Amino acid sequence: MNSLAPHLKAKALKPNSRRPAKELCSECGLCDTYYIHYVKDACAFLHQQIADLEAAAHGKSRDLNQENDLYFGVHQEMMAAKKKQAIPGAQWTGIVSTIACEMLDRGLVEGVVCVQNTAEDRFQPQPILARTIEEILAAKVNKPTLSPNLSVLEEIEKSGMKRLLVIGVGCQIQALRAVEKKLGLEKLYVLGTPCVDNVTRSGLQKFLETTSRSPETVVHYEFMQDFRVHFQHEDGSIEMVPFFGLKTNKLKDVFAPSCMTCFDYVNSLADLVVGYMGAPFGWQWIVVRNDTGKEMLELVKDQLNTQDVMSSGDRKQAVQNSIPAYDKGVTLPMWAAKMMGVVIEKIGPKGLEYARFSIDSHFTRNYLYVKRNYPEKLANHVPEYAKKIVEQYKLPD
């Protein structure tokens, strides 16, 4: 790396100072480093460029006339999977952690960017450049709050590392891809997770206190394919709350503005994506986007049970009904919410159709949010694939 590179002269912003993206900042961490020099081109909320970055990362952009490409991005293959032997304490079975550990153990990478939590707070993210298996395993379990993963970029360059794995969500990965060639790496691997509706730490607390019977004992939670939020508590018990019973009227403003203006739910720019949204209940959904992603998956293939992706049901009417319900902050009585949840679980969308349901629901909501709050950004900020998805539905003014 040239010692006179422009970014080395740039100064990071102080924590909590106003970011260039202002209220739309997702706190990805780029502005906490001297790579802020590139923020106007790199930030997902200042410069939407997914199509161009897809072409650079995967060799092509998505085909908008092919439904799976339209919804899930460029990919070579998709499957459902779970580990034969789960990692104790993992949120799922530990596929993401296992891939990271294998890559470090086999010397494919010298470090892994991942997120632990602080000693004081299990939900407060602490990005780390992990150099040991123990440090990677300490990062297991999702942190459902905005996390400055890219704040470790300076550490990477100063360390002299040449082969790196980065684990992150869409907004972080878009910024990373934009500055990738500035990092001086010989090889970058990107392992992504789908991401939607993150919150600040205070917003998370409001969500927990509004939704869970015991917010102080929640270890982790997930919005699951059975249309329920699953909360795991310290004693191992699982609390399930129907989506339709959430106090929407109290929670409408809890999500970060960046998440309300995001259209990269499926982490389009990662080499390999591991999540749950396109898989049957209890399984993880894996999307291999390019040859690098395939290389990563092959490392752990013998540790996984896999099956083909499936799709059933019809999402369209459910999505259309959800648009005004969310818009007006409708909250059902819990007995009605539970009944509706049982019915939809039996006859509602499953597998890839559930994933499309979730994408449609969030894209229509976010499109309306941008249109109402940032009308000047609507044309350039919303990707073409998102516009095509939203066009299937009738939206309120």
N, C-alpha and C positions, 0 to 999 in steps of 0.2 A: 504494500500500500504506500503510495507516495506520501511522504511526510508533509507535503504542502497541499494535500487534498483539502478542498474548501471546507468540508465538514469539521475538520480538526480545528479550524479557527472559530467555529460557531460555538455559542454558549447555550447550554441547556436552560430551559425555564425552571424557575424555582418551583418546588411542589406547591400545589394549590393556587399558582398564579394563573391568570386567564390564558387559555390556549388559543392558537390561531383559529380553530374550529368553533371557538366560543362555547355556547351551551350544547352544541352537538358533539363536543369532544367525547370520545369513548374511553379516554384515559389509557390508550394502548401502550404508552410509555415512550413513544418515539421522541416526544418533545422534552423528555427528561434527559436526553442525550444530545451530543453535538450533531447528531443526524437531523436535528430540527432544521438544519440548513435545507433539507429536501422536503419539508413538510407540505408545502403548497402542491407539490406533485404527488406526494406519497399518501397523504391522508385520505381515507375513504370518504370522508364527509366534506372535503374540499375539492376533490378531483376523482369522480367515479370513472374507473377505467378497467372494469373487470374483463371486458371482451379482449382488450389489448394484452392484459396480463395473462389471461388464459392462453392466448396464442404463444406468448413467450415461455410460459411454464409447461404447457402440454403439447405444443406444436400445432394447436388449432383452437378456435373458439367453438362454443356450443352451436349445434344445429337447431335453430328455432322451430324448424318444421318436424323435428323428431321429439316426441313427447318426453321421453326419459332424459334427453339432453336438455330440453327446455326447462324441466323442473330440477334436475339433479346435477347438471353441468357435464363437462367433458369427462368421460369415463371409459375404461376398457372393460370392466366387469363390476358387478355388484353381487353380494351374497349376504346371507345371515350367518352369524357365528357366535359361539361362546366357548370359553376355555374349558378343556376337559377337567382341569383342576384350577379352581378359582384362587386368586390371591386373597388371603384373609384380609377383611376390612375394605376391600375394593368396593366401589359404588356398584359396579356390575360384576364381571368376572375378572377384570384386570387386563384386557387385551392391550390397551394403550400403554400401561406400565410395562407389560411384558415385552412389547416391541422395543420400547426405549431401553430396557435393561439388556436385551439381546444385542442391540446395536452397539451399546457401550462395551459390553463384555467381549464382543467379537472384534473390537477395535475398528469398527466401521466409522465411528465418530469419537471425538475426544471430549465432547461435552453435550449436554442436553438442556435446552431452555424449557423449564417447566415451572409449576407454581405450587409451592408449599403454602402453609398458613402460618401466621404469626404465633408465637408462644402464648400470647394473651387471648387470641380469638380464633376459633376454628374456621370461621367464615371470612376472616380478613386475609386477602391474598398476599403472598410474599414470593415474587418471582425470584428464580435462582438459576444460575448456570451450574447444573449438577455435573459432578465429575466422578461420582461413585454410585453404585447400585443402591446403597442405603439412602442417598439423597433423592434418587428417583422415586423409590418406594415411599418416602416421606411425603411425596407430592400426590399420592393417590387420593381419589375422591374430588369431584368437581367443586369449585368455589363459585357460587352463583352471583358473584359481584364483579363490577368492573375491575380489571386487573392490568397493571402496567407491565406486561410481559417484556416489551421491547426496551424497557429501561436498562436491561443488561447488555445491550448492544455494544456499548463502549468497552465493557469488560471483555467481550469476545475478541474485539480487535486488539486490545492491549495484551490479552493472554497469548496471542500468537496461534490460536487454534485455527486449523485449516479444514477440519471436517466436523460438521455440526448438525444436530437434530434440533428442530424447534417444534414444540407442541403449542398450538394456539387456536384461536377462533378467527372468524372471517375478517374483522376489521384489523386485527393485529397482522394477519397474514398478508392482506392487501398492502399494508405499509411495508412489511418485510420484503415482499416481492419487488416493490418499487425501489428499494435501496439495496437489494441483494448483491448487485455487482460492485457495490461500494465497500463490502465487508472484507474483501481480500481472502475469501474462502476458496478452497479447491472443490468442495462438495457440500451442498446444503440439502438436507432432507427435511421435509415439512409434513408433520403428522397433525391433521386437523380434527376438530370435533364440531358438529353442528352447534349453532348457538342462536338463541332467541331470548329476548326479554330479560336482559341482565338489569341489575339494580345497583344503586350505591349501597354501602353498608347500612345506612339508616333506612333506606328503602326496603332492604331485605328484612330488617327488624320489624318494620310495619307489616310486611307480608306475613311473616311468621306469627306475629301477635294477632293478626286479623284472621288467620286461617287455621293454625294448629291448636290443638287442645293443650299442648305443652311446649311452647316455643323455646324455652330454655334448655330442653333436652334433645332437640333435633340435631342429628348428626349430619344427615344429608337428605335431599328430597329430589324428586323428578316428576315432571308432568308426563304421565305414561300413556301407552297405547290403549289402555282400557278406559280412557277419558276420566281418570282420577289422578290427583296429586298424591304421590306416595311419600310419606314422611317416615324416615327411619329414626328411632329414638335410641338413646344411650343403652336402654335395657334390651335392645334388639327387637322391640315391638314395631310393627308397621301400622301407621295411621293412614287411612285413605279418605280423601275428601273429593267429591265429584267436582269436575270442572264447573258444572252448571250451578253449583252451590257457592262458588267463590263470591265474595262481596265486591263485585265489580265496581259498584258505585264508590267504594272506598279505595279501590286499588287502581283505578284508571290512570292516575298520575304517578304511580310508584315506579314505573319503568323509565329507564334513562332515555332522554330525547334521542341519543345516538341509536339506541335499539329500535325506537319508534320510526326511525328514518333509514333503517338498514334493510337491504334486499339481498343479503348473502347468507341466508339461513344455513345453506348446505356447505359452506366453506369451499367455494369454487376453486380456489387457487392452491389448496394443499395437494400434495402428491398422493396421500392416502387419508381417507376420512373414516373415523369410527364413531358411530353414534347409535341411537336406538330407533329413530323415527320411521325407517322403512322396513323394519323387521317385525316378525311376530312377537307377541308378548313374551318376555323373558330372554330374548335374543338381542344381539347387537347387529347393526346394519353396517356393512363395510363397503366402501366405494374406492376402487382402485382407479386413479385418474391417469396415470402414466407409468412408464417403465420403472421409474424410481419408486413409485408406490408399490408396484408389483414386487420389486426387490425387497422392500421392507416387509411386506406380508409373507413372503416365502420363508422368512426367518422363523416365523412362529406357526406356520401352517400345520405342522405335525402336532401342535399343542391344542388345536382347535377342533371342535365339531362344527361342521358347516352344512348349510342347506341352501337351495336356490331361493331367491327372493320370490315372494308371492304378492298377489294383489286381488282384493275382492271388495265388493260394495260400491256405492256411488256417493261421492262426497258433495256433489254440486248443490243439492237442496239444503244440506246441513250448513254449508258455507254461506249460502245466500241468507239463510235464517239468522246466522250468527252476526252478520254485518250490522243490522239495526239494533240487535240485542246488546252488542258491545257498545255501539255508538250512544245508546241511551242509558247505559249502565244498569241493565236489567239483572236482577238477582232473584233466583227462584227460592222458595222455601226449601229447607234441606230435604224434607220428605219427597218433594216433587223432583228435586235435583237427583236424588238417589234413584228414583224410579226411572227418570229419563236416562240416567247413566247405564242402568241395567239393560234397557231397551236398545240403546245405541251400541253398547258393547256387543250385543248379539247380532244386530242387523247392520251396523254401521261399517264404515270403511276400515280395511285392515291392510297391513303390509304397505306396499308402495302407495296404495290409494289413501291410507291414513297419512302418509307423508305428504301427499298432494293436498289433502284436506288441511293439514297444518300450515303448509306453505301458502295456500290460497287464503286462509283465514288471516294470516299475519300480513301478507302482501296487500290485501284489500284494506286492512286497518291502517297499515303504514302509508299506503298511497294517499288515503284520506288525510292522514296526519300531515304529510308533506304539503299536500294541496292547500290545506287550511292554514298551516303555520308558516310554510316557506314556499309560497306559490312561485316565487322567482327561481327556485331550484328545481321545480317539478320536471321540466323538459330534459335537463342535463343530468340530474342526479338519479332518476329512476332508470335502471338498465332496460334495454329493449325486451329482454326475456320477461322481466317483471311486468312491463306494460302489457305484454301479450297475455299473461296470466290474469291480470286484473280485468282486462277487457271482456272476460267471460261472464262478469257479474254486473248487476245493476247497483250502483252506489248512490247513496244520498248526496245531496249538495254539501 
